[in-house]
């Protein structure tokens, strides 16, 4: 939770953003829920046109959308931005201190090219492509499949008028799938015709199925035939091997040892990092850190201690990460350690 705006300005025009933020800063759960719901609506509207590769697990489902909305809310509430109009403040604090009307708050939160929502979507997109470059290839292939269906095939009724199924132009009426239809057989057939156009292979899939299909169903067949997995996903049968367990225990032990070596001020700073509070409140809780520069240096040094503890376990690439990125990797382990949750 970020520090309260000091002093908390009452809403001057009765604007709902201003009112909810002011009451949220005073700890009213109802106002917090209202802000979360408002954020979810705004994020849903703005992200509607983005392809799946911009979302967690390259999935635009309700769970990924909810996670995106929660990430945006946390950024609005506690992350400090140096650019205009935030000037080193969390967006909610800037909205209140600058007395912004609702429309301007929504613009900076959702709609602007550099809005918090669009920045979060771009960050997720960049993360997905670093870890799973094949997801972009799958998304681009899906768009080609949709274009081919709309140009070459006939629409059939689907779950709603907005989401039709597609079939061959020669088909009429209701058709049942062929008993011989098999996804893996269709994938094998397409692999033998890898040089054919997307349009031709879409029609091959429909011929094998013998009945109208949704675009996503057809895309999955072509994707499984054309896009090789990059090896980033963990198969269920590969989890829980002894080497994995030993690695997890080694990480926990190293992090535990590094935690035990911290002094009282360092532990207080670590708690501030976990809570995600602002630099101003860090200076209030840790008097030895009397300036923003001192806070920044202390956070960098603190993260560096944990990175150094893990360096010889294959985590050396963490040296190139910013302190906040290192914290994202370490906090789940730290919070699982006995006594850490209640430390101060």
FENMOBEL-V324665 format. One record per run of one state. SS is the DSSP state (A for helix, B for strand, O for the rest). FROM is the first residue (numbers start at 1). TO is the last residue. If there is no record, write none. Layout:
BEGIN
ss->SS from->FROM to->TO
ss->SS from->FROM to->TO
END
This chain:
BEGIN
ss->O from->1 to->15
ss->A from->16 to->25
ss->O from->26 to->28
ss->A from->29 to->47
ss->O from->48 to->51
ss->A from->52 to->54
ss->O from->55 to->55
ss->A from->56 to->58
ss->O from->59 to->61
ss->A from->62 to->78
ss->O from->79 to->79
ss->B from->80 to->81
ss->O from->82 to->88
ss->B from->89 to->90
ss->A from->91 to->97
ss->O from->98 to->101
ss->A from->102 to->111
ss->O from->112 to->115
ss->A from->116 to->131
ss->O from->132 to->133
ss->A from->134 to->152
ss->O from->153 to->153
ss->B from->154 to->160
ss->O from->161 to->162
ss->B from->163 to->167
ss->O from->168 to->182
ss->A from->183 to->191
ss->O from->192 to->197
ss->A from->198 to->209
ss->O from->210 to->212
ss->B from->213 to->213
ss->O from->214 to->214
ss->A from->215 to->226
ss->O from->227 to->235
ss->A from->236 to->238
ss->O from->239 to->241
ss->A from->242 to->260
ss->O from->261 to->263
ss->A from->264 to->275
ss->O from->276 to->278
ss->A from->279 to->285
ss->O from->286 to->291
ss->A from->292 to->313
ss->O from->314 to->315
ss->A from->316 to->320
ss->O from->321 to->322
ss->A from->323 to->335
ss->O from->336 to->344
END
